[in-house]
Amino acid sequence: MKACAFAPALGLGAQDDLARRLRPASDHADPAAPVRHAGEDGRRMARSGHLDNFSRDRLPAPSQRPDFLLDRPELAYPERLNAVAALLDGWRERGWDDKPCLIDGAGTVWSYGHVRDTVDRIARVLTEDYGIVPGNRVLLRGPNTPMLAACWLAVIKAGAVLVPTMPLLRAPELADVLERAGIDMALCDTRYLDDLEDAAKPSMRIVGFRDGELEHRIAGKPAGFEAADTANDDVALIAFTSGTTGTPKAAAHLHRHLLAIADLSPRTVLRTTAEDVFCGSPTLAFAYGLGGLLLFPLRVGASVILLERGTHDRLLDALIRHKATVLFTVPTVYRGMIAHLERDPALAEGLTSLRLCVSAGEPLPLPTFEGWREATGREILDSLGTTELLNAVIHAVPGDVRPGSTGKPVPGYEAMVVDDQFRPVPPGQVGRLAVRGATGCLYLDDPRQDCYVQNGWNVTGDAFHVDEDGFFWYHARTDDLIVSAGYKISGLEVENILMGHEAVQECAVIAAPDPVRGTIPKAFVVIREGTLPDEHLAELLQSYVKEHIAPYKYPRAVEFLDALPRTETGKVQRFKLRRREWEHGEND
């Protein structure tokens, strides 16, 4: 097997009953097989609707692509497919023009009819005024607002390829995105123009919205727009990864992928309906936010609350005020809301409408799960998804939650845990997670494609074990697994113990260099207000870990920080902590 510097082999394990699924991609060449592998088995790709082939020309070669499992009836999409037309246009025919669709933080409601008409007018502006043709890339920048969502939908309905960006990216980061995605036009919230203008070339057109040029132009456009005639396997979205492990990667997604994620976990796991009110904190530029706060609600005709800043206090207020039923946020925000509810327990009475609470983006510590259940009476459904897979592929199921476990594969996906030879091995061993299903990794012009996709499977870079009942248990990123004096130690396990100590607000445990043991577990700890960060507290935390798990796992070094390094999506950048430790070690 090809060596991969980006996903180091660990000699790990997986469930042996999935061994039958591990066969070379060439074995799938029979077109009569029940599983269809788009572009992998020689099956022709659909006639593209793109006039600009930039994205399709930069997709990985067929032999480098993952297997796509498309045999479920809900994934039988027509060859000609525009995802936004499928998401939005049917609600008018159903007579739902007046039904609430998008709600902003101030409570302003955009109905389904208003959303569709605004989307169509923006699409007219893009094509008629700016000459956008199918396949052109359009960058989108701004916080979660109904207007940003309308722009998101309009770009894809016009047949262009959307490149969403986190609203707080700075000019150098934006310049890299603009260059790699070949962007000549951007739609930007007027409050976020400065960095984009600094990053852009003089020839690039930037159109502002929120009392900007875009609103002026759409005011003169009639409603109604015929969606671009795109193929289901035309690229609709280029999502840049958040940089948790280093340089962001450009992950392409097809029109059918946008519908697939809305037709799998929401239908089979969450059981969402048109009566649901969605709410959450992740940005729409983040795959987690895109699914939970746009595609999922639009697919079933539900409403969604879009908050410009999803802080714990604003989110808690929105949940109560709008009687939200489905919540998507991250463990950090859950912890903030727990603290708020501990100070004012009566607020929990306003959360009775909540029926589903989902977590993703970073591991869900057991103390956070227990704290939320104690404060609200509701369980958090953990999940794991990636930008490359677009949304959750492992998910806890209501009524079948095993606290501490991430859950089971979402219907429509297969998952296994493998060793360094890509062999599934018995339950209980920690190994590399491999997944395949309706979506998969399609990096644009990136050699890391060969690391992420192996034997037709997506290798996510996460270390898991699976138990005898088929529940998947997260341990760490594969490069976060700590090997100390021959012992393999899960940094997440140590973090979960530390999070149970009353002095700890949050923490990260990584492998730090050690001349005797090779590496040691080192804990970076953010303490609660009013606690003194001294050597005595460090010793107390070390003893606390020894009392709860095997002593060899305790953090042999503890350092206190004011804050952990994070991406804009809230993920802890452990690679920065590791890099700092190894650089210090080399200089000692």
C-alpha positions as CSV (number, residue, x, y, z in Angstrom):
1,M,0.0,0.0,0.0
2,K,1.2,3.5,-0.8
3,A,2.7,5.3,2.2
4,C,0.8,8.4,3.2
5,A,2.4,11.2,5.2
6,F,-1.0,12.7,5.9
7,A,-2.6,9.7,7.4
8,P,0.0,7.6,9.2
9,A,-0.6,3.9,9.6
10,L,-1.1,2.8,13.2
11,G,-1.4,-1.0,13.0
12,L,-5.0,-0.8,14.3
13,G,-8.3,-2.8,14.1
14,A,-11.8,-3.2,12.9
15,Q,-14.8,-5.5,12.8
16,D,-14.0,-8.8,11.0
17,D,-17.6,-9.3,9.7
18,L,-16.9,-6.5,7.2
19,A,-13.9,-8.2,5.7
20,R,-16.1,-9.4,2.8
21,R,-16.6,-5.8,1.8
22,L,-12.9,-5.2,1.3
23,R,-12.1,-6.0,-2.3
24,P,-10.3,-4.1,-5.1
25,A,-12.3,-1.4,-6.9
26,S,-11.9,-3.4,-10.1
27,D,-14.1,-6.1,-8.7
28,H,-17.0,-3.7,-8.9
29,A,-16.9,-3.3,-12.7
30,D,-20.0,-5.3,-13.3
31,P,-22.7,-2.7,-14.4
32,A,-25.4,-5.1,-13.1
33,A,-24.1,-5.0,-9.6
34,P,-26.6,-3.4,-7.1
35,V,-24.1,-0.7,-6.0
36,R,-23.3,2.0,-8.6
37,H,-19.9,3.6,-8.5
38,A,-20.1,6.9,-10.3
39,G,-17.1,7.4,-12.5
40,E,-15.2,4.5,-10.9
41,D,-16.4,1.5,-12.9
42,G,-16.4,3.0,-16.4
43,R,-20.1,4.1,-16.2
44,R,-20.3,7.3,-18.2
45,M,-20.7,10.5,-16.4
46,A,-23.8,12.5,-17.3
47,R,-23.6,15.2,-20.0
48,S,-22.4,18.2,-18.1
49,G,-24.5,21.4,-17.9
50,H,-21.3,23.5,-17.3
51,L,-20.0,25.8,-19.9
52,D,-16.9,26.5,-17.7
53,N,-15.3,23.1,-17.0
54,F,-12.7,24.4,-14.4
55,S,-14.1,22.2,-11.6
56,R,-14.8,19.0,-13.5
57,D,-11.4,19.2,-15.2
58,R,-9.7,19.2,-11.8
59,L,-11.6,16.3,-10.2
60,P,-9.5,13.3,-9.3
61,A,-9.0,10.6,-11.9
62,P,-11.7,7.9,-11.8
63,S,-9.2,5.4,-10.2
64,Q,-8.7,7.9,-7.3
65,R,-12.3,8.4,-6.5
66,P,-14.2,6.7,-3.7
67,D,-16.9,4.1,-4.3
68,F,-20.3,5.9,-4.3
69,L,-23.1,3.7,-2.9
70,L,-26.3,4.8,-4.7
71,D,-28.6,1.7,-4.5
72,R,-31.1,3.1,-2.0
73,P,-34.4,4.2,-3.6
74,E,-34.2,7.8,-2.2
75,L,-30.9,8.3,-4.0
76,A,-32.3,7.5,-7.4
77,Y,-32.0,11.0,-8.7
78,P,-32.6,11.9,-12.3
79,E,-29.7,12.5,-14.6
80,R,-30.6,16.1,-15.1
81,L,-30.7,17.7,-11.6
82,N,-30.4,21.1,-10.2
83,A,-30.2,20.6,-6.4
84,V,-31.7,24.0,-5.5
85,A,-34.6,23.6,-7.9
86,A,-35.3,20.3,-6.2
87,L,-35.0,21.8,-2.7
88,L,-37.1,24.9,-3.3
89,D,-39.4,25.0,-6.3
90,G,-41.9,22.4,-5.3
91,W,-43.2,24.2,-2.3
92,R,-45.0,26.8,-4.4
93,E,-46.9,24.1,-6.2
94,R,-47.9,22.7,-2.8
95,G,-49.3,26.1,-1.9
96,W,-46.7,26.9,0.8
97,D,-45.7,30.4,-0.3
98,D,-46.8,31.8,3.1
99,K,-45.2,29.1,5.3
100,P,-42.2,30.4,7.4
101,C,-38.9,29.4,6.0
102,L,-35.9,31.5,7.2
103,I,-36.0,33.5,10.5
104,D,-33.2,35.9,11.5
105,G,-31.9,36.7,14.9
106,A,-34.3,39.6,15.3
107,G,-37.3,37.4,14.5
108,T,-37.9,38.7,10.9
109,V,-39.5,35.9,8.9
110,W,-38.9,35.1,5.3
111,S,-41.7,32.9,3.9
112,Y,-41.0,30.1,1.3
113,G,-42.5,32.3,-1.4
114,H,-40.3,35.2,-0.5
115,V,-37.2,33.0,-0.4
116,R,-38.0,31.5,-3.8
117,D,-38.6,34.9,-5.4
118,T,-35.5,36.4,-3.8
119,V,-33.4,33.5,-5.0
120,D,-34.8,33.8,-8.5
121,R,-34.1,37.5,-8.6
122,I,-30.5,37.0,-7.4
123,A,-30.0,34.3,-10.1
124,R,-31.3,36.8,-12.7
125,V,-28.8,39.4,-11.5
126,L,-25.9,36.9,-11.6
127,T,-26.7,35.7,-15.2
128,E,-28.2,38.8,-16.8
129,D,-26.2,41.6,-15.2
130,Y,-22.9,39.9,-14.4
131,G,-22.7,37.3,-17.2
132,I,-22.3,34.3,-14.9
133,V,-22.5,31.0,-16.8
134,P,-22.8,27.4,-15.5
135,G,-19.6,26.2,-14.0
136,N,-18.2,29.7,-13.0
137,R,-17.1,29.8,-9.4
138,V,-18.7,32.4,-7.1
139,L,-17.3,33.0,-3.6
140,L,-19.8,33.7,-0.8
141,R,-18.8,35.5,2.4
142,G,-20.8,36.6,5.5
143,P,-22.4,35.4,8.7
144,N,-25.7,33.4,8.8
145,T,-28.5,35.5,7.5
146,P,-31.5,34.9,5.3
147,M,-29.9,37.0,2.6
148,L,-26.7,34.9,2.7
149,A,-28.8,31.8,2.5
150,A,-30.7,33.2,-0.6
151,C,-27.3,34.0,-2.2
152,W,-26.2,30.5,-1.5
153,L,-29.2,29.0,-3.2
154,A,-29.2,31.4,-6.1
155,V,-25.6,30.7,-7.1
156,I,-26.3,27.0,-7.5
157,K,-29.7,27.5,-9.1
158,A,-27.9,29.6,-11.8
159,G,-25.6,26.6,-12.4
160,A,-22.5,28.2,-10.9
161,V,-20.2,26.5,-8.4
162,L,-20.5,28.0,-4.9
163,V,-17.4,28.5,-2.8
164,P,-18.6,29.4,0.7
165,T,-16.0,30.9,3.1
166,M,-15.9,31.3,6.9
167,P,-16.8,35.0,7.6
168,L,-13.8,35.6,9.7
169,L,-11.1,34.4,7.3
170,R,-8.4,37.0,6.8
171,A,-6.9,38.4,3.5
172,P,-4.1,35.8,3.2
173,E,-6.5,32.9,3.7
174,L,-9.0,34.3,1.3
175,A,-6.3,35.0,-1.3
176,D,-5.4,31.2,-1.3
177,V,-9.1,30.3,-1.8
178,L,-9.5,32.8,-4.6
179,E,-6.4,31.5,-6.4
180,R,-7.1,27.8,-5.9
181,A,-10.8,28.0,-6.9
182,G,-10.2,30.3,-9.9
183,I,-12.7,32.8,-8.7
184,D,-13.6,36.0,-10.6
185,M,-16.7,37.0,-8.7
186,A,-17.8,37.2,-5.0
187,L,-21.0,38.0,-3.1
188,C,-20.1,39.5,0.3
189,D,-21.9,40.9,3.3
190,T,-20.9,44.6,3.2
191,R,-19.6,44.4,6.8
192,Y,-17.0,41.8,5.7
193,L,-15.6,43.5,2.6
194,D,-12.3,44.8,3.8
195,D,-10.3,41.5,3.9
196,L,-11.9,40.3,0.7
197,E,-11.0,43.5,-1.1
198,D,-7.4,43.2,0.2
199,A,-7.2,39.7,-1.1
200,A,-8.8,40.2,-4.5
201,K,-7.1,40.9,-7.8
202,P,-8.3,44.2,-9.5
203,S,-10.1,42.2,-12.1
204,M,-12.4,40.4,-9.7
205,R,-15.9,41.7,-9.2
206,I,-17.1,41.9,-5.6
207,V,-20.9,42.6,-5.1
208,G,-22.0,43.6,-1.6
209,F,-25.3,42.6,0.0
210,R,-27.0,43.9,3.2
211,D,-27.9,47.3,1.9
212,G,-25.5,46.9,-1.0
213,E,-25.4,46.7,-4.7
214,L,-27.1,43.4,-4.9
215,E,-30.3,44.6,-3.2
216,H,-30.4,47.6,-5.6
217,R,-30.2,45.3,-8.6
218,I,-32.7,42.6,-7.5
219,A,-35.3,45.3,-6.8
220,G,-35.5,45.8,-10.6
221,K,-35.8,42.1,-11.5
222,P,-39.0,40.2,-11.9
223,A,-39.6,37.0,-10.0
224,G,-39.1,33.6,-11.8
225,F,-36.0,32.0,-13.0
226,E,-35.6,28.7,-14.9
227,A,-32.9,26.7,-13.1
228,A,-29.8,25.8,-15.0
229,D,-29.9,22.5,-16.7
230,T,-27.1,20.8,-14.7
231,A,-26.3,17.1,-14.4
232,N,-26.6,15.3,-11.1
233,D,-22.8,14.8,-11.1
234,D,-21.9,18.4,-12.0
235,V,-19.9,20.1,-9.3
236,A,-22.2,22.4,-7.2
237,L,-20.0,23.2,-4.3
238,I,-16.3,23.6,-3.4
239,A,-15.9,23.4,0.4
240,F,-12.5,24.2,1.8
241,T,-11.6,22.2,4.9
242,S,-11.1,24.1,8.1
243,G,-7.4,23.5,8.5
244,T,-7.6,21.4,11.6
245,T,-4.6,19.4,10.4
246,G,-2.8,22.1,8.4
247,T,-3.3,23.5,4.9
248,P,-7.0,23.5,3.9
249,K,-8.1,21.2,1.1
250,A,-10.7,22.0,-1.6
251,A,-13.4,19.3,-1.5
252,A,-15.8,19.3,-4.4
253,H,-19.5,18.1,-4.0
254,L,-22.0,17.3,-6.7
255,H,-25.6,18.4,-7.1
256,R,-26.7,14.9,-6.0
257,H,-24.6,15.1,-2.9
258,L,-26.5,18.1,-1.6
259,L,-29.8,16.2,-1.8
260,A,-28.3,12.9,-0.6
261,I,-27.3,14.3,2.8
262,A,-30.8,15.7,3.2
263,D,-32.4,12.4,2.3
264,L,-30.4,10.1,4.6
265,S,-29.8,11.1,8.2
266,P,-32.7,13.5,8.5
267,R,-35.1,10.9,7.2
268,T,-33.7,7.7,8.9
269,V,-32.1,9.0,12.1
270,L,-33.7,12.4,13.0
271,R,-37.2,11.9,11.4
272,T,-37.5,15.5,10.6
273,T,-40.8,17.0,9.4
274,A,-42.3,20.2,8.0
275,E,-43.4,21.0,11.6
276,D,-39.8,21.2,12.9
277,V,-38.1,24.5,13.8
278,F,-34.3,24.1,13.3
279,C,-31.7,26.2,15.1
280,G,-28.0,26.1,15.7
281,S,-24.6,27.8,15.8
282,P,-22.5,26.5,12.9
283,T,-21.9,28.8,9.9
284,L,-23.4,27.8,6.6
285,A,-19.9,27.7,5.2
286,F,-19.3,24.7,7.5
287,A,-20.6,21.4,6.2
288,Y,-22.3,20.8,9.6
289,G,-24.1,24.1,9.4
290,L,-25.0,23.7,5.7
291,G,-26.8,20.4,6.4
292,G,-28.5,21.2,9.7
293,L,-29.4,24.8,9.0
294,L,-30.2,24.9,5.3
295,L,-30.5,21.7,3.3
296,F,-32.3,19.6,6.0
297,P,-35.0,22.1,6.7
298,L,-35.6,23.0,3.1
299,R,-35.9,19.4,2.1
300,V,-38.9,18.8,4.3
301,G,-40.4,22.3,4.2
302,A,-39.5,23.2,7.8
303,S,-38.3,26.6,9.2
304,V,-34.9,27.5,10.4
305,I,-33.5,30.2,12.7
306,L,-30.3,31.8,11.3
307,L,-28.1,33.5,13.9
308,E,-25.3,35.8,12.9
309,R,-23.4,34.9,16.1
310,G,-24.2,31.5,17.6
311,T,-22.9,32.2,21.1
312,H,-24.3,30.1,23.9
313,D,-26.4,32.9,25.3
314,R,-27.8,34.0,21.9
315,L,-28.5,30.4,21.0
316,L,-30.3,29.7,24.2
317,D,-32.4,32.8,23.8
318,A,-33.4,31.8,20.2
319,L,-34.3,28.3,21.2
320,I,-36.6,29.5,23.9
321,R,-38.1,32.4,22.0
322,H,-38.9,30.5,18.8
323,K,-39.7,27.1,20.4
324,A,-37.1,25.3,18.4
325,T,-37.4,21.6,18.0
326,V,-34.1,20.6,16.4
327,L,-30.7,21.9,17.7
328,F,-27.3,21.6,15.9
329,T,-24.3,22.9,17.8
330,V,-20.9,21.9,19.1
331,P,-19.7,20.7,22.6
332,T,-18.2,24.0,23.5
333,V,-21.5,25.8,23.0
334,Y,-23.4,23.0,24.9
335,R,-21.0,23.6,27.8
336,G,-21.7,27.4,27.7
337,M,-25.5,26.7,27.8
338,I,-25.1,24.2,30.6
339,A,-23.3,26.9,32.7
340,H,-26.1,29.4,31.9
341,L,-28.8,26.9,32.9
342,E,-26.9,26.1,36.1
343,R,-27.1,29.8,37.0
344,D,-30.7,30.0,36.1
345,P,-32.4,26.6,36.1
346,A,-35.8,28.1,35.3
347,L,-34.7,28.7,31.7
348,A,-34.9,24.9,31.1
349,E,-38.7,25.2,31.2
350,G,-38.4,27.1,27.9
351,L,-36.7,24.2,26.2
352,T,-39.6,21.8,26.4
353,S,-40.2,22.1,22.6
354,L,-36.7,20.6,21.9
355,R,-36.9,17.0,20.7
356,L,-33.5,16.6,19.1
357,C,-30.1,17.9,20.2
358,V,-27.2,17.1,17.8
359,S,-23.5,17.5,18.3
360,A,-20.6,17.5,15.8
361,G,-17.5,19.3,14.9
362,E,-15.4,18.0,17.8
363,P,-15.6,15.0,20.2
364,L,-18.5,15.1,22.7
365,P,-17.0,14.7,26.2
366,L,-19.1,12.4,28.5
367,P,-19.3,15.2,31.2
368,T,-20.9,17.5,28.6
369,F,-23.4,14.8,27.6
370,E,-24.3,14.2,31.3
371,G,-24.4,17.9,32.1
372,W,-26.9,18.7,29.3
373,R,-29.1,15.7,30.2
374,E,-29.1,16.8,33.9
375,A,-29.9,20.4,33.0
376,T,-32.6,19.8,30.3
377,G,-33.6,16.2,30.5
378,R,-32.6,15.6,26.9
379,E,-29.8,13.6,25.4
380,I,-27.3,14.9,23.0
381,L,-27.0,12.8,19.8
382,D,-23.3,12.8,18.9
383,S,-22.2,12.5,15.3
384,L,-19.2,12.4,13.1
385,G,-19.0,14.0,9.6
386,T,-16.3,15.6,7.5
387,T,-16.1,18.3,4.9
388,E,-15.1,15.6,2.4
389,L,-18.2,13.5,3.2
390,L,-20.4,16.7,3.5
391,N,-22.3,15.6,6.6
392,A,-22.7,13.0,9.3
393,V,-21.8,9.4,8.5
394,I,-21.7,8.0,12.1
395,H,-24.6,9.1,14.2
396,A,-26.2,8.4,17.6
397,V,-29.9,7.4,17.2
398,P,-32.7,8.7,19.4
399,G,-33.8,5.9,21.8
400,D,-30.6,4.0,21.3
401,V,-27.9,6.3,22.7
402,R,-24.8,4.7,24.3
403,P,-23.2,7.6,26.2
404,G,-19.6,8.1,25.1
405,S,-20.1,6.4,21.7
406,T,-20.5,8.4,18.5
407,G,-23.1,6.0,17.3
408,K,-23.6,3.7,14.3
409,P,-23.3,4.3,10.5
410,V,-26.0,6.4,9.0
411,P,-28.2,4.3,6.6
412,G,-26.7,4.8,3.2
413,Y,-23.1,4.5,4.5
414,E,-20.8,1.6,5.4
415,A,-18.1,2.0,8.0
416,M,-15.3,-0.2,9.3
417,V,-12.1,0.2,11.3
418,V,-8.9,-1.1,9.6
419,D,-5.2,-1.7,10.4
420,D,-2.2,-0.4,8.4
421,Q,-2.7,-3.1,5.8
422,F,-6.3,-2.0,5.4
423,R,-7.6,-5.2,7.0
424,P,-10.7,-5.2,9.2
425,V,-9.8,-6.8,12.5
426,P,-11.8,-7.8,15.6
427,P,-14.0,-5.4,17.6
428,G,-12.3,-3.7,20.5
429,Q,-9.1,-2.7,18.8
430,V,-8.4,0.9,17.9
431,G,-7.9,1.6,14.2
432,R,-8.5,3.9,11.3
433,L,-12.0,4.7,10.3
434,A,-12.9,3.9,6.7
435,V,-16.3,4.9,5.3
436,R,-18.1,4.8,1.9
437,G,-21.6,5.8,0.9
438,A,-23.6,8.3,-1.0
439,T,-21.0,11.1,-0.7
440,G,-17.2,11.0,-0.8
441,C,-13.9,12.8,-1.1
442,L,-13.2,14.6,-4.4
443,Y,-10.3,17.0,-3.8
444,L,-9.5,19.4,-6.5
445,D,-5.9,19.1,-7.8
446,D,-4.6,17.7,-4.5
447,P,-2.1,14.8,-4.0
448,R,-3.8,14.2,-0.6
449,Q,-6.6,12.5,-2.5
450,D,-4.5,9.3,-2.5
451,C,-4.3,9.5,1.3
452,Y,-8.0,10.1,1.9
453,V,-9.3,7.5,-0.6
454,Q,-7.9,4.0,-0.4
455,N,-9.4,0.9,-2.0
456,G,-12.6,2.9,-2.8
457,W,-13.1,3.9,0.9
458,N,-12.8,7.3,2.5
459,V,-10.2,7.1,5.3
460,T,-11.1,10.0,7.5
461,G,-8.0,10.2,9.7
462,D,-10.0,9.4,12.8
463,A,-9.1,6.6,15.2
464,F,-12.0,4.5,16.4
465,H,-12.9,1.1,17.8
466,V,-16.2,-0.6,17.3
467,D,-17.8,-2.8,20.0
468,E,-19.6,-6.1,19.7
469,D,-22.9,-4.3,19.2
470,G,-21.8,-2.2,16.3
471,F,-21.3,1.1,18.2
472,F,-18.4,3.2,17.1
473,W,-16.2,4.8,19.7
474,Y,-14.0,7.8,18.9
475,H,-10.4,7.9,20.3
476,A,-8.5,10.7,18.5
477,R,-7.4,11.9,15.2
478,T,-4.9,9.2,14.0
479,D,-2.1,11.7,14.4
480,D,-3.3,12.5,17.9
481,L,-2.9,8.9,19.2
482,I,-0.1,8.9,21.8
483,V,2.4,6.1,21.9
484,S,4.4,6.4,25.1
485,A,7.0,3.8,26.1
486,G,5.1,1.2,24.0
487,Y,1.7,2.1,25.4
488,K,-1.0,3.5,23.1
489,I,-3.0,6.2,24.8
490,S,-6.1,8.0,23.6
491,G,-5.7,11.7,24.2
492,L,-9.5,12.0,24.2
493,E,-9.9,9.5,27.0
494,V,-7.6,11.6,29.2
495,E,-9.4,14.8,28.1
496,N,-12.7,13.3,29.2
497,I,-11.4,12.5,32.6
498,L,-9.9,16.0,33.1
499,M,-13.2,17.6,32.0
500,G,-14.8,15.9,35.0
501,H,-12.6,18.0,37.4
502,E,-14.3,21.1,38.8
503,A,-11.3,23.3,38.0
504,V,-11.2,22.5,34.2
505,Q,-13.1,24.6,31.7
506,E,-11.6,22.8,28.6
507,C,-8.5,20.9,27.7
508,A,-6.5,19.2,24.9
509,V,-4.0,16.3,25.4
510,I,-1.3,15.7,22.8
511,A,1.9,13.7,22.4
512,A,4.9,15.8,23.5
513,P,8.5,14.6,22.8
514,D,10.3,12.9,25.7
515,P,13.9,11.6,25.6
516,V,13.1,8.5,27.6
517,R,9.6,7.5,26.6
518,G,9.6,8.8,23.0
519,T,6.5,10.8,23.7
520,I,4.4,11.6,26.7
521,P,0.8,12.8,27.2
522,K,0.8,16.5,27.8
523,A,-2.3,18.3,28.9
524,F,-3.1,21.9,27.9
525,V,-5.7,23.1,30.3
526,V,-8.0,26.2,30.4
527,I,-9.2,26.6,34.0
528,R,-12.4,28.0,35.3
529,E,-12.6,31.5,36.6
530,G,-11.4,32.0,40.1
531,T,-9.0,29.0,40.0
532,L,-5.2,29.5,40.5
533,P,-3.1,27.9,37.7
534,D,-0.1,26.7,39.7
535,E,2.0,23.6,40.2
536,H,-0.2,22.4,43.0
537,L,-3.2,22.4,40.7
538,A,-1.2,20.5,38.0
539,E,-0.4,17.8,40.5
540,L,-4.0,17.6,41.6
541,L,-5.1,17.1,38.0
542,Q,-2.5,14.4,37.4
543,S,-3.6,12.5,40.5
544,Y,-7.2,12.9,39.5
545,V,-6.6,11.2,36.2
546,K,-4.7,8.4,37.9
547,E,-7.7,7.8,40.2
548,H,-10.0,7.3,37.3
549,I,-8.0,5.4,34.5
550,A,-4.9,3.4,34.3
551,P,-2.0,5.3,35.8
552,Y,0.2,5.0,32.7
553,K,-2.2,7.3,30.9
554,Y,-1.9,10.3,33.2
555,P,-0.6,13.5,31.7
556,R,3.1,13.7,32.6
557,A,3.1,17.4,31.8
558,V,0.4,20.0,32.4
559,E,0.4,23.5,31.0
560,F,-2.2,26.2,31.6
561,L,-3.4,28.3,28.7
562,D,-5.9,31.2,28.5
563,A,-7.5,29.6,25.4
564,L,-7.0,26.6,23.1
565,P,-6.2,27.3,19.5
566,R,-9.3,26.7,17.4
567,T,-10.5,26.9,13.8
568,E,-13.4,29.3,13.1
569,T,-15.7,26.2,13.2
570,G,-14.7,25.6,16.8
571,K,-12.4,22.6,16.3
572,V,-9.3,22.5,18.5
573,Q,-6.1,22.8,16.4
574,R,-4.1,20.1,18.2
575,F,-1.6,20.1,15.4
576,K,-0.5,23.6,16.5
577,L,0.1,22.4,20.1
578,R,2.0,19.4,18.8
579,R,4.1,21.5,16.4
580,R,5.0,23.9,19.2
581,E,6.1,21.1,21.5
582,W,8.2,19.4,18.8
583,E,9.8,22.7,17.8
584,H,10.6,23.3,21.5
585,G,12.0,19.8,21.8
586,E,14.3,20.3,18.8
587,N,15.6,23.5,20.3
588,D,16.4,22.1,23.7
